[in-house]
Amino acid sequence: MRRIAYGVAGLLLLAGCGNGGGHNKAAATPSSIQSGGQQMGARGQLGALQLSGAYVPEPASPDVAAAYVTVHNTGRSADSLVRASTPAGRSATLHRDVTSGGSDGMVSIGSIPIPAGQTVAMKPGGMHLMIEHPRAGLKRGGQVSLTLVFTHAGRLTMQVPILSPAGLMGDMPSSMPDMPDMPGMNH
C-alpha cells in the first residue's frame, strides 16, 4: 500500500513539473504522503531543490505558528531560501532558535543557505519559518498554503499539512535527514 502511495505521489510530482522559465512560478505541484490516514508532509521539486517533510505543527499559541521543511540541493550551485509567505498569517519570517546565557530565544535571519549537494532540515529547536499572527482555523488535519522563494531556483507554493504536536514524533516521515537525535527517527 505504501508503495502505491509513493507511486501516486511521484506521478503527481511529475505531472506538475515544468517551470516555463522558473521565475515566480511553482515548478512542481507538491503532494502529501499518507501514513495511517494522517498527512505526513508535503513534497515538491523546484529545479535542483527537492523539498520534503513540510509541515506545520498545530499552534499552541494564537500569536505564532511554525513551519518546517527539509531542502536537498542536488545541484552544483548553492542556493538560499530568502523569503516565505502564507495567507495563513500576517507574515512569515525565517528564524533560528538560539540559547544564550542559559535562556532560549529566537533570532530572525535574512536567509537560509542551501549548499550544493547538501541537505538543510528545518526542525524544532533550529531553523524554521515563523508564521506571525496566524489566522483562526489552523487546526490539525487542515492545510496551509506556503510559498518559499529561493535566490536562484525561484518560487514554489506548497499545500502543507497541519499536524498534531502530540503525534509529530511518531508521525514524521522516516526519510527525514539530519534528525538522529530525535526520538522516533529511524536512522
C-alpha positions in Angstrom: 0.0 0.0 0.0 2.8 2.4 0.9 4.5 1.7 -2.5 1.3 2.6 -4.3 1.0 5.9 -2.3 4.6 6.8 -3.2 4.0 5.9 -6.8 0.9 8.1 -6.9 2.9 10.9 -5.2 5.6 10.5 -7.8 3.2 10.7 -10.7 1.6 13.9 -9.2 5.1 15.4 -8.9 5.9 14.6 -12.5 2.6 15.9 -13.7 3.3 19.3 -12.0 6.9 19.7 -13.2 7.9 22.2 -15.8 8.6 25.7 -14.9 8.4 27.6 -18.1 11.3 29.8 -17.2 11.0 29.3 -13.4 10.6 32.8 -12.3 7.7 33.5 -9.9 6.0 30.2 -10.7 5.7 26.9 -8.9 7.9 24.4 -10.7 6.1 21.4 -9.2 2.8 20.5 -7.6 3.7 19.2 -4.2 2.0 16.2 -2.8 1.4 14.9 0.7 2.4 11.5 2.0 -0.2 9.5 3.8 0.6 7.2 6.7 -2.0 5.7 9.0 -4.6 8.0 7.5 -2.8 11.3 8.5 -0.9 13.5 6.2 2.8 13.5 7.0 4.4 16.3 5.0 4.4 18.0 1.6 6.9 17.3 -1.0 8.0 19.3 -4.1 10.7 19.9 -6.5 12.0 23.2 -7.8 14.9 22.9 -10.2 17.7 21.1 -8.3 15.9 21.6 -5.0 14.0 18.7 -3.5 11.7 19.7 -0.7 10.2 17.1 1.7 8.6 16.6 5.0 7.0 20.1 5.0 4.5 20.5 7.9 3.1 23.0 10.4 2.5 21.8 14.0 -0.9 22.7 15.3 -0.2 26.1 17.0 -0.2 26.0 20.8 -0.5 29.8 20.9 -2.8 32.1 19.0 0.0 34.5 18.3 2.6 32.4 16.4 2.9 29.1 14.5 5.9 27.5 12.8 6.6 25.6 9.6 9.3 23.2 8.9 10.7 21.7 5.7 13.8 19.8 4.5 15.5 21.0 1.4 18.0 18.9 -0.5 20.1 20.6 -3.2 21.0 18.1 -5.9 22.7 20.8 -8.0 26.3 22.0 -8.4 25.5 25.6 -7.2 24.5 26.8 -3.8 21.1 28.5 -3.4 19.4 30.2 -0.5 15.9 30.4 0.9 15.3 34.2 1.2 11.6 34.6 1.8 8.4 32.9 2.7 4.8 33.9 2.7 1.4 32.4 3.6 -2.1 33.7 3.6 -2.4 31.7 6.9 -0.8 34.6 8.9 0.1 38.2 8.8 3.7 37.4 8.0 6.1 34.5 7.6 9.8 35.1 8.5 12.9 33.0 8.7 14.1 32.3 12.3 16.7 30.3 14.2 16.3 29.1 17.8 19.3 30.2 20.0 20.4 29.6 23.6 22.3 32.4 25.2 23.2 32.8 28.9 21.0 29.9 29.8 17.9 31.2 28.1 16.2 30.1 24.9 15.0 32.5 22.3 14.8 33.2 18.6 16.5 35.4 16.2 15.3 36.5 12.7 17.7 35.5 9.9 17.9 37.0 6.4 18.3 33.7 4.5 18.9 30.0 4.9 21.8 28.9 2.7 21.3 25.6 0.8 24.8 24.5 -0.2 25.3 22.5 -3.4 24.9 18.7 -2.8 23.8 19.3 0.8 20.6 18.9 2.8 19.2 21.5 5.2 16.5 20.4 7.6 14.4 23.0 9.4 13.3 21.4 12.6 12.1 22.3 16.2 15.0 23.8 18.1 16.7 25.0 15.0 15.8 26.9 11.8 12.1 27.4 11.0 9.6 29.6 9.3 7.7 31.7 11.8 4.1 32.4 10.9 3.2 35.5 12.9 -0.4 36.3 13.9 -1.9 33.2 12.3 -5.4 33.4 11.1 -8.0 31.4 13.0 -8.5 27.8 12.0 -5.0 26.4 12.0 -6.2 23.0 13.3 -4.8 19.5 12.9 -6.0 17.9 9.7 -6.1 21.2 7.8 -3.6 22.7 5.3 -1.6 25.9 4.9 -0.6 27.3 1.6 3.1 28.2 2.0 5.2 30.0 -0.7 9.0 29.6 -0.5 11.3 31.9 -2.5 14.9 30.9 -3.4 17.6 33.1 -4.8 18.2 31.0 -7.9 15.5 28.3 -8.1 12.7 30.8 -7.8 9.3 30.4 -6.1 7.4 27.3 -5.0 3.9 27.2 -3.4 3.1 24.1 -1.4 0.0 22.9 0.4 1.4 21.9 3.8 -0.5 19.8 6.3 -1.1 20.9 9.9 -0.2 18.0 12.3 -0.9 17.4 15.9 2.1 18.4 18.1 1.5 15.3 20.3 1.8 12.9 17.4 4.6 14.5 15.5 7.4 12.2 16.6 5.6 9.0 15.7 4.1 10.6 12.5 7.2 12.1 10.9 8.5 10.5 7.7 11.4 8.1 8.4 13.2 9.7 5.4 13.8 13.0 7.1 17.6 13.6 7.2 19.7 15.3 9.9 17.4 14.3 12.8 19.2 11.4 14.5 18.9 13.0 17.9 15.1 13.0 17.9 13.1 10.0 19.2 11.2 8.0 16.7 13.6 8.7 13.8 14.8 5.6 12.0 18.4 6.3 11.0 
